[in-house]
């Protein structure tokens, strides 16, 4: 295994991780921003107000995008395991 292969593996792992995590993180960010704007407009300073909408949003996105996320991770794992004999030499 040479340096280029290690860098390619690390890059592929990071890209897959970002791709799989992005939908949940984006929904959580958008919901947090919307609740913060609502709190600023109404001058309600309740810290725990963002938790329930974020939990519901993350659950909904996980239910909708979950099969795609699992498929992406299975695809990455199968590519990695297929390339393993080549990397051992």
Residue frames as a rotation matrix with the C-alpha (Angstrom) as fourth column:
UNK 1
0.590 0.807 0.000 0.00
0.807 -0.590 0.000 0.00
0.000 0.000 -1.000 0.00
UNK 2
-0.511 -0.792 0.333 1.51
0.793 -0.584 -0.171 3.29
0.331 0.177 0.927 -1.04
UNK 3
-0.822 0.104 -0.561 0.79
0.276 -0.787 -0.551 6.86
-0.499 -0.608 0.618 -0.02
UNK 4
-0.810 0.528 -0.256 -1.60
-0.544 -0.512 0.665 7.54
0.220 0.677 0.702 -2.89
UNK 5
-0.374 0.688 -0.623 -3.78
0.247 0.721 0.648 4.58
0.894 0.088 -0.439 -1.94
UNK 6
-0.517 0.141 -0.844 -3.92
0.854 0.020 -0.520 5.66
-0.057 -0.990 -0.131 1.70
UNK 7
-0.880 0.173 -0.442 -4.89
-0.129 -0.983 -0.129 9.19
-0.457 -0.057 0.888 0.69
UNK 8
-0.668 0.664 -0.336 -7.54
-0.429 0.025 0.903 7.88
0.608 0.747 0.269 -1.72
UNK 9
-0.346 0.530 -0.774 -9.02
0.658 0.726 0.203 5.64
0.669 -0.439 -0.599 0.99
UNK 10
-0.628 0.066 -0.776 -9.08
0.665 -0.473 -0.578 8.46
-0.405 -0.878 0.253 3.53
UNK 11
-0.901 0.289 -0.322 -10.61
-0.394 -0.856 0.334 10.86
-0.179 0.428 0.886 1.02
UNK 12
-0.526 0.732 -0.433 -13.30
-0.126 0.437 0.891 8.36
0.841 0.523 -0.138 0.03
UNK 13
-0.390 0.352 -0.851 -14.10
0.864 0.458 -0.206 7.65
0.317 -0.816 -0.483 3.69
UNK 14
-0.761 0.064 -0.645 -14.43
0.313 -0.835 -0.452 11.36
-0.568 -0.546 0.616 4.50
UNK 15
-0.835 0.470 -0.285 -16.58
-0.522 -0.516 0.679 12.06
0.173 0.716 0.676 1.44
UNK 16
-0.413 0.701 -0.581 -18.88
0.278 0.705 0.652 9.15
0.867 0.108 -0.486 2.24
UNK 17
-0.497 0.179 -0.849 -19.19
0.864 0.011 -0.503 10.29
-0.080 -0.984 -0.160 5.86
UNK 18
-0.851 0.161 -0.500 -20.05
-0.101 -0.984 -0.145 13.85
-0.515 -0.073 0.854 4.83
UNK 19
-0.744 0.580 -0.331 -22.50
-0.410 -0.004 0.912 12.63
0.528 0.814 0.241 2.21
UNK 20
-0.335 0.621 -0.709 -24.33
0.591 0.724 0.355 10.38
0.734 -0.300 -0.610 4.67
UNK 21
-0.451 0.101 -0.887 -24.36
0.848 -0.263 -0.461 12.92
-0.279 -0.960 0.033 7.52
UNK 22
-0.987 -0.083 0.139 -25.35
0.129 -0.920 0.369 15.94
0.098 0.382 0.919 5.41
UNK 23
-0.296 0.939 0.175 -29.15
0.187 -0.122 0.975 15.48
0.937 0.322 -0.140 5.27
UNK 24
0.370 0.433 -0.822 -29.53
0.860 0.177 0.479 15.17
0.353 -0.884 -0.307 9.04
UNK 25
-0.428 -0.619 -0.659 -27.11
0.812 -0.583 0.020 18.01
-0.397 -0.526 0.752 9.76
UNK 26
-0.911 0.109 0.398 -28.72
0.171 -0.779 0.604 20.36
0.376 0.618 0.690 7.23
UNK 27
0.060 0.998 -0.030 -32.23
0.357 0.007 0.934 19.73
0.932 -0.067 -0.355 8.56
UNK 28
0.277 -0.019 -0.961 -31.05
0.961 0.020 0.277 20.23
0.014 -1.000 0.024 12.13
UNK 29
-0.753 -0.620 -0.223 -29.30
0.606 -0.784 0.132 23.48
-0.257 -0.036 0.966 11.16
UNK 30
-0.698 0.539 0.471 -32.32
0.098 -0.580 0.809 24.86
0.709 0.611 0.352 9.29
UNK 31
0.334 0.858 -0.391 -34.75
0.563 0.151 0.812 24.00
0.756 -0.491 -0.433 12.08
UNK 32
-0.010 -0.427 -0.904 -32.41
0.975 -0.205 0.086 25.52
-0.222 -0.881 0.418 14.67
UNK 33
-0.931 -0.349 0.109 -32.12
0.366 -0.886 0.285 28.73
-0.003 0.305 0.952 12.66
UNK 34
-0.357 0.876 0.323 -35.89
0.143 -0.291 0.946 28.98
0.923 0.384 -0.022 12.14
UNK 35
0.455 0.500 -0.737 -36.59
0.783 0.169 0.599 28.45
0.424 -0.849 -0.314 15.83
UNK 36
-0.380 -0.675 -0.632 -33.91
0.864 -0.503 0.018 31.01
-0.330 -0.539 0.775 16.73
UNK 37
-0.892 0.127 0.434 -35.45
0.149 -0.823 0.548 33.59
0.427 0.553 0.715 14.40
UNK 38
0.113 0.990 -0.084 -38.88
0.327 0.043 0.944 32.86
0.938 -0.134 -0.319 15.89
UNK 39
0.283 -0.072 -0.956 -37.47
0.959 0.048 0.280 33.28
0.026 -0.996 0.082 19.41
UNK 40
-0.765 -0.616 -0.190 -35.80
0.613 -0.786 0.082 36.56
-0.200 -0.054 0.978 18.45
UNK 41
-0.652 0.580 0.488 -39.01
0.073 -0.593 0.802 37.90
0.754 0.559 0.344 16.90
UNK 42
0.409 0.902 -0.140 -41.18
0.186 0.068 0.980 36.95
0.893 -0.427 -0.140 19.88
UNK 43
-0.152 -0.619 0.771 -38.50
-0.713 -0.471 -0.520 37.61
0.685 -0.628 -0.369 22.52
UNK 44
0.925 0.337 0.176 -38.99
-0.373 0.710 0.597 34.14
0.076 -0.618 0.783 23.99
UNK 45
-0.008 -0.999 -0.038 -35.68
-0.878 0.025 -0.479 33.07
0.479 0.030 -0.877 25.51
UNK 46
0.666 0.257 0.701 -36.33
-0.576 0.774 0.263 29.41
-0.475 -0.579 0.663 26.20
UNK 47
-0.321 -0.929 -0.182 -33.25
-0.878 0.221 0.424 27.26
-0.354 0.296 -0.887 25.62
UNK 48
-0.664 0.043 0.746 -35.13
-0.003 0.998 -0.060 23.97
-0.747 -0.042 -0.663 25.39
UNK 49
0.289 0.884 -0.367 -37.53
-0.411 -0.232 -0.882 25.20
-0.865 0.405 0.297 22.71
UNK 50
0.038 -0.336 -0.941 -35.33
-0.999 -0.022 -0.032 23.93
-0.010 0.942 -0.337 19.86
UNK 51
-0.716 -0.474 0.512 -35.09
-0.527 0.848 0.048 20.33
-0.457 -0.236 -0.858 21.05
UNK 52
-0.051 0.781 0.623 -38.52
0.093 0.625 -0.775 18.99
-0.994 0.019 -0.104 20.09
UNK 53
0.788 0.351 -0.507 -38.59
-0.442 -0.250 -0.861 20.43
-0.429 0.902 -0.042 16.54
UNK 54
-0.088 -0.897 -0.434 -35.03
-0.996 0.092 0.012 19.23
0.029 0.433 -0.901 15.92
UNK 55
-0.660 -0.127 0.741 -35.80
-0.331 0.934 -0.134 15.73
-0.675 -0.333 -0.658 17.19
UNK 56
0.354 0.876 0.328 -38.93
0.069 0.325 -0.943 15.53
-0.933 0.356 0.054 15.03
UNK 57
0.680 -0.151 -0.718 -37.06
-0.702 -0.419 -0.577 16.87
-0.213 0.896 -0.390 11.99
UNK 58
-0.432 -0.900 -0.053 -34.15
-0.894 0.421 0.152 14.47
-0.114 0.113 -0.987 12.42
UNK 59
-0.421 0.366 0.830 -36.57
-0.070 0.900 -0.431 11.56
-0.905 -0.239 -0.353 12.87
UNK 60
0.663 0.740 -0.112 -38.50
-0.127 -0.036 -0.991 12.52
-0.737 0.672 0.070 9.73
UNK 61
0.402 -0.596 -0.695 -35.35
-0.915 -0.242 -0.323 12.89
0.025 0.766 -0.643 7.64
UNK 62
-0.628 -0.639 0.444 -33.97
-0.671 0.734 0.108 9.62
-0.395 -0.230 -0.889 8.98
UNK 63
-0.039 0.705 0.708 -37.20
0.072 0.709 -0.702 7.87
-0.997 0.024 -0.079 8.01
UNK 64
0.844 0.426 -0.326 -37.22
-0.238 -0.247 -0.939 9.39
-0.480 0.871 -0.107 4.53
UNK 65
0.521 -0.735 -0.434 -33.52
-0.779 -0.202 -0.594 9.25
0.349 0.647 -0.678 3.67
UNK 66
0.258 -0.419 0.871 -32.52
-0.734 0.501 0.459 6.30
-0.629 -0.757 -0.178 5.86
UNK 67
0.744 0.023 0.667 -32.64
0.272 0.902 -0.335 3.66
-0.610 0.431 0.665 3.11
UNK 68
0.857 -0.474 0.203 -30.44
0.032 -0.343 -0.939 5.80
0.515 0.811 -0.279 0.88
UNK 69
0.386 -0.736 0.556 -27.99
-0.912 -0.396 0.109 6.37
0.140 -0.549 -0.824 3.75
UNK 70
0.379 -0.205 0.902 -27.78
-0.363 0.864 0.349 2.65
-0.851 -0.460 0.253 4.46
UNK 71
0.896 -0.005 0.445 -27.35
0.387 0.500 -0.775 1.90
-0.219 0.866 0.449 0.75
UNK 72
0.722 -0.665 0.191 -24.53
-0.410 -0.634 -0.656 4.41
0.557 0.395 -0.730 0.49
UNK 73
0.196 -0.655 0.730 -22.73
-0.941 0.083 0.328 2.91
-0.275 -0.751 -0.600 3.48
UNK 74
0.550 0.038 0.835 -23.21
0.006 0.999 -0.049 -0.66
-0.835 0.032 0.549 2.18
UNK 75
0.956 -0.204 0.209 -21.88
0.211 -0.009 -0.977 0.41
0.201 0.979 0.034 -1.23
UNK 76
0.469 -0.823 0.322 -18.81
-0.780 -0.556 -0.286 2.02
0.414 -0.117 -0.902 0.36
UNK 77
0.216 -0.366 0.905 -18.17
-0.726 0.560 0.399 -1.02
-0.653 -0.743 -0.145 2.56
UNK 78
0.759 0.094 0.644 -18.46
0.256 0.866 -0.429 -3.43
-0.598 0.491 0.634 -0.36
UNK 79
0.854 -0.508 0.111 -16.07
-0.097 -0.364 -0.926 -1.32
0.511 0.781 -0.361 -2.45
UNK 80
0.281 -0.770 0.573 -13.62
-0.954 -0.290 0.078 -1.24
0.106 -0.568 -0.816 0.44
UNK 81
0.292 -0.130 0.947 -13.80
-0.419 0.873 0.249 -4.99
-0.859 -0.470 0.200 1.03
UNK 82
0.938 0.038 0.345 -13.45
0.286 0.478 -0.830 -5.67
-0.196 0.877 0.438 -2.70
UNK 83
0.677 -0.709 0.198 -10.32
-0.311 -0.518 -0.797 -3.51
0.668 0.478 -0.571 -2.87
UNK 84
0.736 -0.359 0.574 -8.80
-0.602 0.039 0.797 -5.04
-0.309 -0.933 -0.187 0.27
UNK 85
0.677 -0.542 0.497 -6.80
0.508 0.834 0.217 -7.83
-0.532 0.106 0.840 -1.46
UNK 86
0.559 -0.467 0.686 -5.31
0.580 -0.370 -0.725 -5.28
0.592 0.803 0.064 -3.85
UNK 87
0.671 -0.257 0.695 -4.32
-0.487 -0.860 0.153 -3.02
0.559 -0.441 -0.702 -0.96
UNK 88
0.890 -0.310 0.333 -2.58
-0.137 0.515 0.846 -5.83
-0.434 -0.799 0.416 0.93
UNK 89
0.553 -0.712 0.432 0.12
0.831 0.513 -0.217 -6.18
-0.067 0.479 0.875 -1.72
